[in-house]
């Protein structure tokens, strides 16, 4: 798809993007993504989930809840 849409090999296209050498191809059919990129992808959603749960836990109506699964 990279060759068809961008007229570049995927490996060349990845180098030109903001992730540079942190995302690269491995062979013909594998993509390697640096762990820092993956962590940053989950930071905001996890933080929002934790904040929401903290807010819910402070509500009076659930003061007797002993377990959350």
PDB file of N, H, CA, C and O in Angstrom:
ATOM      1  N   UNK A   1       0.825  -1.191   0.000  1.00  0.00           N
ATOM      2  CA  UNK A   1       0.000   0.000   0.000  1.00  0.00           C
ATOM      3  C   UNK A   1       0.871   1.257   0.000  1.00  0.00           C
ATOM      4  O   UNK A   1       0.543   2.247  -0.654  1.00  0.00           O
ATOM      5  N   UNK A   2       1.975   1.209   0.734  1.00  0.00           N
ATOM      6  H   UNK A   2       2.241   0.405   1.266  1.00  0.00           H
ATOM      7  CA  UNK A   2       2.872   2.364   0.785  1.00  0.00           C
ATOM      8  C   UNK A   2       3.392   2.701  -0.609  1.00  0.00           C
ATOM      9  O   UNK A   2       3.465   3.870  -0.990  1.00  0.00           O
ATOM     10  N   UNK A   3       3.745   1.681  -1.353  1.00  0.00           N
ATOM     11  H   UNK A   3       3.685   0.732  -1.044  1.00  0.00           H
ATOM     12  CA  UNK A   3       4.252   1.915  -2.710  1.00  0.00           C
ATOM     13  C   UNK A   3       3.161   2.477  -3.610  1.00  0.00           C
ATOM     14  O   UNK A   3       3.417   3.366  -4.422  1.00  0.00           O
ATOM     15  N   UNK A   4       1.944   1.956  -3.467  1.00  0.00           N
ATOM     16  H   UNK A   4       1.736   1.233  -2.807  1.00  0.00           H
ATOM     17  CA  UNK A   4       0.849   2.407  -4.321  1.00  0.00           C
ATOM     18  C   UNK A   4       0.400   3.827  -3.969  1.00  0.00           C
ATOM     19  O   UNK A   4       0.200   4.654  -4.859  1.00  0.00           O
ATOM     20  N   UNK A   5       0.243   4.106  -2.686  1.00  0.00           N
ATOM     21  H   UNK A   5       0.405   3.435  -1.963  1.00  0.00           H
ATOM     22  CA  UNK A   5      -0.308   5.398  -2.269  1.00  0.00           C
ATOM     23  C   UNK A   5       0.733   6.507  -2.149  1.00  0.00           C
ATOM     24  O   UNK A   5       0.457   7.660  -2.480  1.00  0.00           O
ATOM     25  N   UNK A   6       1.934   6.156  -1.674  1.00  0.00           N
ATOM     26  H   UNK A   6       2.159   5.219  -1.405  1.00  0.00           H
ATOM     27  CA  UNK A   6       2.954   7.187  -1.413  1.00  0.00           C
ATOM     28  C   UNK A   6       4.133   7.111  -2.373  1.00  0.00           C
ATOM     29  O   UNK A   6       5.023   7.962  -2.347  1.00  0.00           O
ATOM     30  N   UNK A   7       4.133   6.096  -3.211  1.00  0.00           N
ATOM     31  H   UNK A   7       3.410   5.406  -3.233  1.00  0.00           H
ATOM     32  CA  UNK A   7       5.215   5.887  -4.172  1.00  0.00           C
ATOM     33  C   UNK A   7       6.568   5.751  -3.472  1.00  0.00           C
ATOM     34  O   UNK A   7       7.591   6.214  -3.978  1.00  0.00           O
ATOM     35  N   UNK A   8       6.556   5.110  -2.306  1.00  0.00           N
ATOM     36  H   UNK A   8       5.726   4.734  -1.896  1.00  0.00           H
ATOM     37  CA  UNK A   8       7.769   4.844  -1.532  1.00  0.00           C
ATOM     38  C   UNK A   8       7.671   3.446  -0.943  1.00  0.00           C
ATOM     39  O   UNK A   8       6.583   2.948  -0.651  1.00  0.00           O
ATOM     40  N   UNK A   9       8.828   2.829  -0.775  1.00  0.00           N
ATOM     41  H   UNK A   9       9.712   3.233  -1.012  1.00  0.00           H
ATOM     42  CA  UNK A   9       8.847   1.575  -0.030  1.00  0.00           C
ATOM     43  C   UNK A   9       8.474   1.891   1.417  1.00  0.00           C
ATOM     44  O   UNK A   9       8.744   2.989   1.903  1.00  0.00           O
ATOM     45  N   UNK A  10       7.861   0.942   2.098  1.00  0.00           N
ATOM     46  H   UNK A  10       7.642   0.050   1.704  1.00  0.00           H
ATOM     47  CA  UNK A  10       7.440   1.168   3.473  1.00  0.00           C
ATOM     48  C   UNK A  10       8.622   1.555   4.356  1.00  0.00           C
ATOM     49  O   UNK A  10       8.497   2.466   5.175  1.00  0.00           O
ATOM     50  N   UNK A  11       9.752   0.894   4.213  1.00  0.00           N
ATOM     51  H   UNK A  11       9.853   0.154   3.548  1.00  0.00           H
ATOM     52  CA  UNK A  11      10.921   1.220   5.038  1.00  0.00           C
ATOM     53  C   UNK A  11      11.368   2.666   4.834  1.00  0.00           C
ATOM     54  O   UNK A  11      11.735   3.337   5.798  1.00  0.00           O
ATOM     55  N   UNK A  12      11.344   3.153   3.598  1.00  0.00           N
ATOM     56  H   UNK A  12      11.046   2.608   2.814  1.00  0.00           H
ATOM     57  CA  UNK A  12      11.711   4.546   3.327  1.00  0.00           C
ATOM     58  C   UNK A  12      10.671   5.509   3.892  1.00  0.00           C
ATOM     59  O   UNK A  12      11.012   6.567   4.419  1.00  0.00           O
ATOM     60  N   UNK A  13       9.425   5.137   3.777  1.00  0.00           N
ATOM     61  H   UNK A  13       9.148   4.277   3.348  1.00  0.00           H
ATOM     62  CA  UNK A  13       8.329   5.974   4.296  1.00  0.00           C
ATOM     63  C   UNK A  13       8.426   6.101   5.812  1.00  0.00           C
ATOM     64  O   UNK A  13       8.242   7.192   6.352  1.00  0.00           O
ATOM     65  N   UNK A  14       8.708   5.017   6.494  1.00  0.00           N
ATOM     66  H   UNK A  14       8.858   4.131   6.054  1.00  0.00           H
ATOM     67  CA  UNK A  14       8.812   5.051   7.953  1.00  0.00           C
ATOM     68  C   UNK A  14       9.927   5.978   8.415  1.00  0.00           C
ATOM     69  O   UNK A  14       9.770   6.694   9.403  1.00  0.00           O
ATOM     70  N   UNK A  15      11.035   5.970   7.718  1.00  0.00           N
ATOM     71  H   UNK A  15      11.163   5.388   6.915  1.00  0.00           H
ATOM     72  CA  UNK A  15      12.160   6.838   8.080  1.00  0.00           C
ATOM     73  C   UNK A  15      11.766   8.307   7.948  1.00  0.00           C
ATOM     74  O   UNK A  15      12.229   9.146   8.721  1.00  0.00           O
ATOM     75  N   UNK A  16      10.919   8.621   6.978  1.00  0.00           N
ATOM     76  H   UNK A  16      10.543   7.940   6.350  1.00  0.00           H
ATOM     77  CA  UNK A  16      10.528  10.013   6.754  1.00  0.00           C
ATOM     78  C   UNK A  16       9.487  10.517   7.756  1.00  0.00           C
ATOM     79  O   UNK A  16       9.265  11.724   7.851  1.00  0.00           O
ATOM     80  N   UNK A  17       8.855   9.627   8.492  1.00  0.00           N
ATOM     81  H   UNK A  17       9.035   8.646   8.414  1.00  0.00           H
ATOM     82  CA  UNK A  17       7.835  10.027   9.459  1.00  0.00           C
ATOM     83  C   UNK A  17       8.473  10.456  10.773  1.00  0.00           C
ATOM     84  O   UNK A  17       9.679  10.293  10.959  1.00  0.00           O
ATOM     85  N   UNK A  18       7.675  11.002  11.681  1.00  0.00           N
ATOM     86  H   UNK A  18       6.696  11.135  11.530  1.00  0.00           H
ATOM     87  CA  UNK A  18       8.207  11.547  12.931  1.00  0.00           C
ATOM     88  C   UNK A  18       8.814  10.492  13.847  1.00  0.00           C
ATOM     89  O   UNK A  18       9.573  10.836  14.753  1.00  0.00           O
ATOM     90  N   UNK A  19       8.503   9.232  13.639  1.00  0.00           N
ATOM     91  H   UNK A  19       7.886   8.952  12.903  1.00  0.00           H
ATOM     92  CA  UNK A  19       9.034   8.186  14.511  1.00  0.00           C
ATOM     93  C   UNK A  19      10.441   7.751  14.113  1.00  0.00           C
ATOM     94  O   UNK A  19      11.126   7.073  14.879  1.00  0.00           O
ATOM     95  N   UNK A  20      10.864   8.137  12.933  1.00  0.00           N
ATOM     96  H   UNK A  20      10.308   8.688  12.311  1.00  0.00           H
ATOM     97  CA  UNK A  20      12.228   7.859  12.489  1.00  0.00           C
ATOM     98  C   UNK A  20      12.617   6.406  12.611  1.00  0.00           C
ATOM     99  O   UNK A  20      11.997   5.533  12.005  1.00  0.00           O
ATOM    100  N   UNK A  21      13.645   6.150  13.394  1.00  0.00           N
ATOM    101  H   UNK A  21      14.149   6.859  13.887  1.00  0.00           H
ATOM    102  CA  UNK A  21      14.175   4.788  13.524  1.00  0.00           C
ATOM    103  C   UNK A  21      13.499   3.987  14.633  1.00  0.00           C
ATOM    104  O   UNK A  21      13.916   2.865  14.921  1.00  0.00           O
ATOM    105  N   UNK A  22      12.464   4.542  15.259  1.00  0.00           N
ATOM    106  H   UNK A  22      12.125   5.453  15.025  1.00  0.00           H
ATOM    107  CA  UNK A  22      11.780   3.819  16.332  1.00  0.00           C
ATOM    108  C   UNK A  22      10.679   2.898  15.804  1.00  0.00           C
ATOM    109  O   UNK A  22      10.143   2.077  16.549  1.00  0.00           O
ATOM    110  N   UNK A  23      10.348   3.033  14.537  1.00  0.00           N
ATOM    111  H   UNK A  23      10.784   3.699  13.932  1.00  0.00           H
ATOM    112  CA  UNK A  23       9.422   2.118  13.860  1.00  0.00           C
ATOM    113  C   UNK A  23      10.106   1.688  12.579  1.00  0.00           C
ATOM    114  O   UNK A  23      10.521   2.524  11.776  1.00  0.00           O
ATOM    115  N   UNK A  24      10.223   0.389  12.393  1.00  0.00           N
ATOM    116  H   UNK A  24       9.886  -0.290  13.046  1.00  0.00           H
ATOM    117  CA  UNK A  24      10.924  -0.092  11.202  1.00  0.00           C
ATOM    118  C   UNK A  24      10.386  -1.457  10.795  1.00  0.00           C
ATOM    119  O   UNK A  24       9.705  -2.134  11.565  1.00  0.00           O
ATOM    120  N   UNK A  25      10.706  -1.838   9.572  1.00  0.00           N
ATOM    121  H   UNK A  25      11.259  -1.288   8.947  1.00  0.00           H
ATOM    122  CA  UNK A  25      10.251  -3.128   9.063  1.00  0.00           C
ATOM    123  C   UNK A  25      11.252  -4.216   9.440  1.00  0.00           C
ATOM    124  O   UNK A  25      12.452  -3.977   9.571  1.00  0.00           O
ATOM    125  N   UNK A  26      10.713  -5.410   9.608  1.00  0.00           N
ATOM    126  H   UNK A  26       9.738  -5.604   9.502  1.00  0.00           H
ATOM    127  CA  UNK A  26      11.526  -6.591   9.864  1.00  0.00           C
ATOM    128  C   UNK A  26      11.086  -7.627   8.834  1.00  0.00           C
ATOM    129  O   UNK A  26      10.037  -8.257   8.968  1.00  0.00           O
ATOM    130  N   UNK A  27      11.891  -7.781   7.834  1.00  0.00           N
ATOM    131  H   UNK A  27      12.743  -7.269   7.725  1.00  0.00           H
ATOM    132  CA  UNK A  27      11.510  -8.686   6.759  1.00  0.00           C
ATOM    133  C   UNK A  27      10.424  -8.062   5.907  1.00  0.00           C
ATOM    134  O   UNK A  27      10.257  -6.843   5.883  1.00  0.00           O
ATOM    135  N   UNK A  28       9.685  -8.917   5.206  1.00  0.00           N
ATOM    136  H   UNK A  28       9.821  -9.907   5.226  1.00  0.00           H
ATOM    137  CA  UNK A  28       8.643  -8.421   4.302  1.00  0.00           C
ATOM    138  C   UNK A  28       7.329  -8.126   5.003  1.00  0.00           C
ATOM    139  O   UNK A  28       6.560  -7.273   4.560  1.00  0.00           O
ATOM    140  N   UNK A  29       7.069  -8.835   6.106  1.00  0.00           N
ATOM    141  H   UNK A  29       7.694  -9.528   6.467  1.00  0.00           H
ATOM    142  CA  UNK A  29       5.725  -8.754   6.660  1.00  0.00           C
ATOM    143  C   UNK A  29       5.662  -8.436   8.149  1.00  0.00           C
ATOM    144  O   UNK A  29       4.648  -8.704   8.795  1.00  0.00           O
ATOM    145  N   UNK A  30       6.728  -7.872   8.699  1.00  0.00           N
ATOM    146  H   UNK A  30       7.552  -7.654   8.175  1.00  0.00           H
ATOM    147  CA  UNK A  30       6.709  -7.542  10.125  1.00  0.00           C
ATOM    148  C   UNK A  30       7.094  -6.083  10.340  1.00  0.00           C
ATOM    149  O   UNK A  30       7.951  -5.537   9.646  1.00  0.00           O
ATOM    150  N   UNK A  31       6.446  -5.477  11.308  1.00  0.00           N
ATOM    151  H   UNK A  31       5.750  -5.921  11.872  1.00  0.00           H
ATOM    152  CA  UNK A  31       6.718  -4.099  11.672  1.00  0.00           C
ATOM    153  C   UNK A  31       7.160  -4.096  13.130  1.00  0.00           C
ATOM    154  O   UNK A  31       6.499  -4.697  13.977  1.00  0.00           O
ATOM    155  N   UNK A  32       8.250  -3.439  13.427  1.00  0.00           N
ATOM    156  H   UNK A  32       8.787  -2.951  12.739  1.00  0.00           H
ATOM    157  CA  UNK A  32       8.753  -3.350  14.791  1.00  0.00           C
ATOM    158  C   UNK A  32       8.519  -1.938  15.309  1.00  0.00           C
ATOM    159  O   UNK A  32       8.884  -0.956  14.663  1.00  0.00           O
ATOM    160  N   UNK A  33       7.899  -1.853  16.492  1.00  0.00           N
ATOM    161  H   UNK A  33       7.602  -2.651  17.017  1.00  0.00           H
ATOM    162  CA  UNK A  33       7.565  -0.567  17.089  1.00  0.00           C
ATOM    163  C   UNK A  33       8.250  -0.481  18.447  1.00  0.00           C
ATOM    164  O   UNK A  33       8.101  -1.377  19.278  1.00  0.00           O
ATOM    165  N   UNK A  34       8.997   0.593  18.672  1.00  0.00           N
ATOM    166  H   UNK A  34       9.118   1.321  17.997  1.00  0.00           H
ATOM    167  CA  UNK A  34       9.701   0.794  19.927  1.00  0.00           C
ATOM    168  C   UNK A  34       8.714   0.833  21.096  1.00  0.00           C
ATOM    169  O   UNK A  34       7.606   1.354  20.963  1.00  0.00           O
ATOM    170  N   UNK A  35       9.121   0.285  22.226  1.00  0.00           N
ATOM    171  H   UNK A  35      10.021  -0.137  22.334  1.00  0.00           H
ATOM    172  CA  UNK A  35       8.229   0.203  23.384  1.00  0.00           C
ATOM    173  C   UNK A  35       7.779   1.586  23.870  1.00  0.00           C
ATOM    174  O   UNK A  35       6.667   1.717  24.382  1.00  0.00           O
ATOM    175  N   UNK A  36       8.607   2.609  23.722  1.00  0.00           N
ATOM    176  H   UNK A  36       9.510   2.503  23.305  1.00  0.00           H
ATOM    177  CA  UNK A  36       8.210   3.950  24.163  1.00  0.00           C
ATOM    178  C   UNK A  36       7.002   4.462  23.387  1.00  0.00           C
ATOM    179  O   UNK A  36       6.167   5.180  23.937  1.00  0.00           O
ATOM    180  N   UNK A  37       6.907   4.099  22.127  1.00  0.00           N
ATOM    181  H   UNK A  37       7.585   3.516  21.680  1.00  0.00           H
ATOM    182  CA  UNK A  37       5.758   4.503  21.312  1.00  0.00           C
ATOM    183  C   UNK A  37       4.505   3.788  21.796  1.00  0.00           C
ATOM    184  O   UNK A  37       3.442   4.397  21.916  1.00  0.00           O
ATOM    185  N   UNK A  38       4.634   2.503  22.072  1.00  0.00           N
ATOM    186  H   UNK A  38       5.498   2.009  21.975  1.00  0.00           H
ATOM    187  CA  UNK A  38       3.481   1.750  22.562  1.00  0.00           C
ATOM    188  C   UNK A  38       3.024   2.266  23.920  1.00  0.00           C
ATOM    189  O   UNK A  38       1.824   2.390  24.164  1.00  0.00           O
ATOM    190  N   UNK A  39       3.962   2.566  24.796  1.00  0.00           N
ATOM    191  H   UNK A  39       4.937   2.465  24.598  1.00  0.00           H
ATOM    192  CA  UNK A  39       3.603   3.094  26.116  1.00  0.00           C
ATOM    193  C   UNK A  39       2.884   4.426  25.993  1.00  0.00           C
ATOM    194  O   UNK A  39       1.894   4.660  26.686  1.00  0.00           O
ATOM    195  N   UNK A  40       3.367   5.299  25.124  1.00  0.00           N
ATOM    196  H   UNK A  40       4.171   5.108  24.561  1.00  0.00           H
ATOM    197  CA  UNK A  40       2.727   6.606  24.966  1.00  0.00           C
ATOM    198  C   UNK A  40       1.318   6.482  24.392  1.00  0.00           C
ATOM    199  O   UNK A  40       0.476   7.348  24.628  1.00  0.00           O
ATOM    200  N   UNK A  41       1.059   5.421  23.646  1.00  0.00           N
ATOM    201  H   UNK A  41       1.743   4.717  23.454  1.00  0.00           H
ATOM    202  CA  UNK A  41      -0.270   5.204  23.086  1.00  0.00           C
ATOM    203  C   UNK A  41      -1.301   4.884  24.165  1.00  0.00           C
ATOM    204  O   UNK A  41      -2.492   5.141  23.988  1.00  0.00           O
ATOM    205  N   UNK A  42      -0.843   4.325  25.281  1.00  0.00           N
ATOM    206  H   UNK A  42       0.124   4.116  25.425  1.00  0.00           H
ATOM    207  CA  UNK A  42      -1.760   3.913  26.338  1.00  0.00           C
ATOM    208  C   UNK A  42      -1.779   4.866  27.528  1.00  0.00           C
ATOM    209  O   UNK A  42      -2.651   4.744  28.388  1.00  0.00           O
ATOM    210  N   UNK A  43      -0.855   5.800  27.602  1.00  0.00           N
ATOM    211  H   UNK A  43      -0.147   5.900  26.903  1.00  0.00           H
ATOM    212  CA  UNK A  43      -0.746   6.682  28.763  1.00  0.00           C
ATOM    213  C   UNK A  43      -2.031   7.464  29.009  1.00  0.00           C
ATOM    214  O   UNK A  43      -2.557   7.438  30.122  1.00  0.00           O
ATOM    215  N   UNK A  44      -2.540   8.145  28.019  1.00  0.00           N
ATOM    216  H   UNK A  44      -2.113   8.167  27.114  1.00  0.00           H
ATOM    217  CA  UNK A  44      -3.726   8.974  28.190  1.00  0.00           C
ATOM    218  C   UNK A  44      -4.979   8.152  28.525  1.00  0.00           C
ATOM    219  O   UNK A  44      -5.672   8.488  29.485  1.00  0.00           O
ATOM    220  N   UNK A  45      -5.295   7.090  27.775  1.00  0.00           N
ATOM    221  H   UNK A  45      -4.731   6.817  26.996  1.00  0.00           H
ATOM    222  CA  UNK A  45      -6.493   6.312  28.115  1.00  0.00           C
ATOM    223  C   UNK A  45      -6.420   5.679  29.511  1.00  0.00           C
ATOM    224  O   UNK A  45      -7.419   5.653  30.230  1.00  0.00           O
ATOM    225  N   UNK A  46      -5.262   5.177  29.889  1.00  0.00           N
ATOM    226  H   UNK A  46      -4.451   5.198  29.304  1.00  0.00           H
ATOM    227  CA  UNK A  46      -5.130   4.551  31.212  1.00  0.00           C
ATOM    228  C   UNK A  46      -5.277   5.613  32.294  1.00  0.00           C
ATOM    229  O   UNK A  46      -5.955   5.388  33.296  1.00  0.00           O
ATOM    230  N   UNK A  47      -4.654   6.756  32.101  1.00  0.00           N
ATOM    231  H   UNK A  47      -4.103   6.939  31.287  1.00  0.00           H
ATOM    232  CA  UNK A  47      -4.746   7.845  33.073  1.00  0.00           C
ATOM    233  C   UNK A  47      -6.194   8.293  33.255  1.00  0.00           C
ATOM    234  O   UNK A  47      -6.640   8.513  34.381  1.00  0.00           O
ATOM    235  N   UNK A  48      -6.919   8.427  32.162  1.00  0.00           N
ATOM    236  H   UNK A  48      -6.557   8.249  31.247  1.00  0.00           H
ATOM    237  CA  UNK A  48      -8.330   8.831  32.249  1.00  0.00           C
ATOM    238  C   UNK A  48      -9.165   7.778  32.949  1.00  0.00           C
ATOM    239  O   UNK A  48     -10.070   8.116  33.712  1.00  0.00           O
ATOM    240  N   UNK A  49      -8.879   6.509  32.705  1.00  0.00           N
ATOM    241  H   UNK A  49      -8.144   6.235  32.085  1.00  0.00           H
ATOM    242  CA  UNK A  49      -9.609   5.422  33.363  1.00  0.00           C
ATOM    243  C   UNK A  49      -9.349   5.437  34.873  1.00  0.00           C
ATOM    244  O   UNK A  49     -10.283   5.317  35.666  1.00  0.00           O
ATOM    245  N   UNK A  50      -8.092   5.582  35.265  1.00  0.00           N
ATOM    246  H   UNK A  50      -7.333   5.679  34.621  1.00  0.00           H
ATOM    247  CA  UNK A  50      -7.736   5.623  36.690  1.00  0.00           C
ATOM    248  C   UNK A  50      -8.396   6.818  37.362  1.00  0.00           C
ATOM    249  O   UNK A  50      -8.937   6.682  38.459  1.00  0.00           O
ATOM    250  N   UNK A  51      -8.362   7.972  36.735  1.00  0.00           N
ATOM    251  H   UNK A  51      -7.922   8.083  35.844  1.00  0.00           H
ATOM    252  CA  UNK A  51      -9.010   9.162  37.306  1.00  0.00           C
ATOM    253  C   UNK A  51     -10.510   8.958  37.468  1.00  0.00           C
ATOM    254  O   UNK A  51     -11.088   9.350  38.482  1.00  0.00           O
ATOM    255  N   UNK A  52     -11.136   8.349  36.476  1.00  0.00           N
ATOM    256  H   UNK A  52     -10.667   8.031  35.652  1.00  0.00           H
ATOM    257  CA  UNK A  52     -12.579   8.098  36.559  1.00  0.00           C
ATOM    258  C   UNK A  52     -12.904   7.146  37.702  1.00  0.00           C
ATOM    259  O   UNK A  52     -13.842   7.384  38.464  1.00  0.00           O
ATOM    260  N   UNK A  53     -12.138   6.078  37.823  1.00  0.00           N
ATOM    261  H   UNK A  53     -11.376   5.885  37.204  1.00  0.00           H
ATOM    262  CA  UNK A  53     -12.379   5.112  38.908  1.00  0.00           C
ATOM    263  C   UNK A  53     -12.174   5.786  40.260  1.00  0.00           C
ATOM    264  O   UNK A  53     -12.953   5.560  41.185  1.00  0.00           O
ATOM    265  N   UNK A  54     -11.131   6.613  40.386  1.00  0.00           N
ATOM    266  H   UNK A  54     -10.497   6.796  39.634  1.00  0.00           H
ATOM    267  CA  UNK A  54     -10.923   7.347  41.636  1.00  0.00           C
ATOM    268  C   UNK A  54     -12.106   8.235  41.971  1.00  0.00           C
ATOM    269  O   UNK A  54     -12.522   8.309  43.128  1.00  0.00           O
ATOM    270  N   UNK A  55     -12.651   8.910  40.970  1.00  0.00           N
ATOM    271  H   UNK A  55     -12.314   8.851  40.030  1.00  0.00           H
ATOM    272  CA  UNK A  55     -13.827   9.762  41.191  1.00  0.00           C
ATOM    273  C   UNK A  55     -15.036   8.937  41.609  1.00  0.00           C
ATOM    274  O   UNK A  55     -15.773   9.330  42.513  1.00  0.00           O
ATOM    275  N   UNK A  56     -15.241   7.814  40.967  1.00  0.00           N
ATOM    276  H   UNK A  56     -14.642   7.496  40.233  1.00  0.00           H
ATOM    277  CA  UNK A  56     -16.376   6.952  41.312  1.00  0.00           C
ATOM    278  C   UNK A  56     -16.232   6.434  42.739  1.00  0.00           C
ATOM    279  O   UNK A  56     -17.206   6.383  43.490  1.00  0.00           O
ATOM    280  N   UNK A  57     -15.009   6.049  43.108  1.00  0.00           N
ATOM    281  H   UNK A  57     -14.217   6.090  42.498  1.00  0.00           H
ATOM    282  CA  UNK A  57     -14.792   5.492  44.451  1.00  0.00           C
ATOM    283  C   UNK A  57     -15.036   6.499  45.567  1.00  0.00           C
ATOM    284  O   UNK A  57     -15.234   6.104  46.716  1.00  0.00           O
ATOM    285  N   UNK A  58     -15.027   7.772  45.258  1.00  0.00           N
ATOM    286  H   UNK A  58     -14.866   8.093  44.324  1.00  0.00           H
ATOM    287  CA  UNK A  58     -15.286   8.781  46.295  1.00  0.00           C
ATOM    288  C   UNK A  58     -16.774   9.056  46.480  1.00  0.00           C
ATOM    289  O   UNK A  58     -17.155   9.785  47.396  1.00  0.00           O
ATOM    290  N   UNK A  59     -17.612   8.492  45.634  1.00  0.00           N
ATOM    291  H   UNK A  59     -17.303   7.901  44.889  1.00  0.00           H
ATOM    292  CA  UNK A  59     -19.053   8.720  45.741  1.00  0.00           C
ATOM    293  C   UNK A  59     -19.625   7.963  46.932  1.00  0.00           C
ATOM    294  O   UNK A  59     -19.259   6.819  47.202  1.00  0.00           O
ATOM    295  N   UNK A  60     -20.516   8.621  47.623  1.00  0.00           N
ATOM    296  H   UNK A  60     -20.814   9.550  47.403  1.00  0.00           H
ATOM    297  CA  UNK A  60     -21.137   8.059  48.824  1.00  0.00           C
ATOM    298  C   UNK A  60     -21.927   6.776  48.532  1.00  0.00           C
ATOM    299  O   UNK A  60     -21.930   5.850  49.343  1.00  0.00           O
ATOM    300  N   UNK A  61     -22.579   6.727  47.402  1.00  0.00           N
ATOM    301  H   UNK A  61     -22.576   7.479  46.743  1.00  0.00           H
ATOM    302  CA  UNK A  61     -23.458   5.587  47.094  1.00  0.00           C
ATOM    303  C   UNK A  61     -22.717   4.270  46.915  1.00  0.00           C
ATOM    304  O   UNK A  61     -23.352   3.215  46.910  1.00  0.00           O
ATOM    305  N   UNK A  62     -21.403   4.293  46.770  1.00  0.00           N
ATOM    306  H   UNK A  62     -20.886   5.150  46.774  1.00  0.00           H
ATOM    307  CA  UNK A  62     -20.686   3.021  46.636  1.00  0.00           C
ATOM    308  C   UNK A  62     -19.745   2.762  47.809  1.00  0.00           C
ATOM    309  O   UNK A  62     -18.793   1.991  47.691  1.00  0.00           O
ATOM    310  N   UNK A  63     -20.015   3.405  48.928  1.00  0.00           N
ATOM    311  H   UNK A  63     -20.788   4.032  49.023  1.00  0.00           H
ATOM    312  CA  UNK A  63     -19.134   3.262  50.103  1.00  0.00           C
ATOM    313  C   UNK A  63     -19.051   1.831  50.611  1.00  0.00           C
ATOM    314  O   UNK A  63     -18.065   1.473  51.254  1.00  0.00           O
ATOM    315  N   UNK A  64     -20.054   1.002  50.344  1.00  0.00           N
ATOM    316  H   UNK A  64     -20.855   1.293  49.821  1.00  0.00           H
ATOM    317  CA  UNK A  64     -20.057  -0.382  50.837  1.00  0.00           C
ATOM    318  C   UNK A  64     -19.533  -1.387  49.799  1.00  0.00           C
ATOM    319  O   UNK A  64     -19.542  -2.592  50.054  1.00  0.00           O
ATOM    320  N   UNK A  65     -19.086  -0.915  48.656  1.00  0.00           N
ATOM    321  H   UNK A  65     -19.078   0.063  48.449  1.00  0.00           H
ATOM    322  CA  UNK A  65     -18.548  -1.810  47.633  1.00  0.00           C
ATOM    323  C   UNK A  65     -17.203  -2.357  48.126  1.00  0.00           C
ATOM    324  O   UNK A  65     -16.305  -1.601  48.497  1.00  0.00           O
ATOM    325  N   UNK A  66     -17.090  -3.678  48.120  1.00  0.00           N
ATOM    326  H   UNK A  66     -17.820  -4.292  47.819  1.00  0.00           H
ATOM    327  CA  UNK A  66     -15.879  -4.310  48.616  1.00  0.00           C
ATOM    328  C   UNK A  66     -14.981  -4.875  47.536  1.00  0.00           C
ATOM    329  O   UNK A  66     -13.823  -5.199  47.803  1.00  0.00           O
ATOM    330  N   UNK A  67     -15.499  -5.001  46.308  1.00  0.00           N
ATOM    331  H   UNK A  67     -16.439  -4.739  46.092  1.00  0.00           H
ATOM    332  CA  UNK A  67     -14.728  -5.605  45.242  1.00  0.00           C
ATOM    333  C   UNK A  67     -15.164  -5.048  43.899  1.00  0.00           C
ATOM    334  O   UNK A  67     -16.356  -4.932  43.616  1.00  0.00           O
ATOM    335  N   UNK A  68     -14.193  -4.709  43.085  1.00  0.00           N
ATOM    336  H   UNK A  68     -13.224  -4.803  43.315  1.00  0.00           H
ATOM    337  CA  UNK A  68     -14.457  -4.281  41.716  1.00  0.00           C
ATOM    338  C   UNK A  68     -13.662  -5.206  40.798  1.00  0.00           C
ATOM    339  O   UNK A  68     -12.454  -5.374  40.962  1.00  0.00           O
ATOM    340  N   UNK A  69     -14.352  -5.797  39.840  1.00  0.00           N
ATOM    341  H   UNK A  69     -15.334  -5.660  39.708  1.00  0.00           H
ATOM    342  CA  UNK A  69     -13.684  -6.710  38.912  1.00  0.00           C
ATOM    343  C   UNK A  69     -13.621  -6.052  37.558  1.00  0.00           C
ATOM    344  O   UNK A  69     -13.098  -6.639  36.611  1.00  0.00           O
TER     345      UNK A  69
END
